[in-house]
């Protein structure tokens, strides 16, 4: 009986703490507390800051785009290889086949 009363008291205390926290979180703030603080004005730097060095790096030139047909053909080839691997595993399941590397250029 003592354990039941102790559990009941702890549950009531937990509910009270939860209700207090919920009321504090949903209680509207006073207008004085809602005023945004004034941040000090910072002058802009004359030169851009560099993290590691002052050496200027050249921008990265984007690679030439690959035609969509080539990508689709690579994906179809990958799917065919994975289906063949799954069929061979279903036909003769072994530990080595399950944990072997794929022959596809994509990693899965």
Secondary structure as GFF3:
##gff-version 3
##sequence-region A 1 108
A	DSSP	alpha_helix	2	26	.	.	.	ID=ss1
A	DSSP	alpha_helix	68	91	.	.	.	ID=ss2
A	DSSP	alpha_helix	95	98	.	.	.	ID=ss3
###
